[in-house]
Amino acid sequence: MKDLNASSSTWADTLPSQWGPELADTHSKVEVPLNRPPQDPAQQPPAPEAANGATAARLSLWGWMREGLRAALFLPPRTVAAAPTPWQLLVLSLVSAGLLVAASRLEVVGPAQFNLRGWLTPMWSCLVLLWLAWWAMAPAQRAAASSAVASAGVPAPTGGLAAWYVLTAWAPLAPLLVLYALMATAVHRPGLWDGTVAGIVFWVAYGVLMLWVLATLVVVSARFIQSRWRTAAFSAAMAAVIGVGMWQFQDQPWEPDVQAMVDASAETAAAADEAQAPEPVPLALTQAMFEEQQTLWQQQVDALAPERPGVVDVYGLVFAPYADENVFRRESTMVSSLLQERFDAQGRVLHLLNHAETADTHAWATPENLQRAITALAARMDREHDLLVVYLTSHGARNHALAASHWPLQVAPATPEMLRAALDAAGIRNRVIAVSACYSGGWIEPLATDSTLIMTAADATHTSYGCGRLSELTFFGRAVFHEQLRQTHSFTEAFAKAVPLIQQREVEAGKADGFSNPQIRVGKQIAPVLQALEQRLQTAAVEPEASGSNVASAPAARAP
């Protein structure tokens, strides 16, 4: 047993627990000297977190939002070395994106549908900016991680790419929301910005908000990058990426729900028609009527005037297959008369029309008769040099089929492929085709050739206007044919002058799904044919005496 009175140097290595339970508790509070001089606290080695210049404290979701919104006012974010957790990153990204998507909905008037492609398309720019930010901030972030950084005031953020992404998602949020609100006022209340002064105010506000957005991104990124030339390079690349995105990728997360608006418009029109317009008289099918149609068809074909040697003759085919609305009857009749009166086509126009009251005067507008009419016209005209004008008017569908109705007669819809096949089979070279229908822009590609001019009342994704029962003429037929082609013999000039009139009338009528956006395409080989025809007709109109008592006798050199 050891002597407890021995010197302390002998028992210096004895633990208090060896002294028994009574003394162990007493001596457990005794500090055992380590036999080395005490050190100055100022000379203590820095804690691991101090080596990084700040503690890597974890921020809450609200903390990240707060610091991002502070950055919108160009205040330094107080995140220091904090980085968002994966769940925080996901939630913060979704919340900011959700706010912007909700705000962008204000830019669409009326029913709208979410366009996933339009939302995802700009995401490529995020990936590019992430890579650029990683490259630009890498040296500063490595230096901050390996050495102590003395900083006056708020230390620079060193949380890495994840922290940068969250802050740059929330810093421009406030100006972006204000920008969406500004754009919404231009859509919902366009008259608010009418006038020179109001227009200047709008664009100045738009420019200031855009600069604010870009400035917040640059300032936040500069705090992470901590290098002037790398910040400048990143800012230039970021501006280029954003500019390319705005220029080439203009898809939006919301687009007008055209079908819903068409359905609503149809319901409104139907209700108005029931109250103000009588129901159309249905067709009474009899054997006598079928036989009369055959006789009528043959009479009209036999009555077609032959082509004249040395003259570029105009032949016409007018097709109106929708019997339930009188607007198509009126419009097709107007175009048929116009071609004969203004384009020297007397006796050279076939008018196919579905209507209960015209069964004894007009051949039915069916796909079969459309093909037969093209064949008959090709047999009369000079297929290489004469010009065929085709005018189709009806309702149009999203699949670009032309609606047909002549109950109880079953009539199939016409399609651009059907028309192209019939024209090619007939060998008719020079063609002017006009389609007055919703979504008619889808007819352009199937019908386009070097010797074809084709114009449509709308593009492939928009409705046209003026095809209701109470309409006198469609907006397209009225502006292009009834108004402009009575002042000029140029189809291209008439179209160019008619488009702004159509747009103005659609705005005044409250068209809800946006501008119909009429389309035109002119083949290179058809242009000289139309110019020669225009010159001949204009000369005959100005100098009837010199051109003879009848316009039909005026000669014209054929275009090659």
Disulfide bonds with the S-S distance in Angstrom:
none
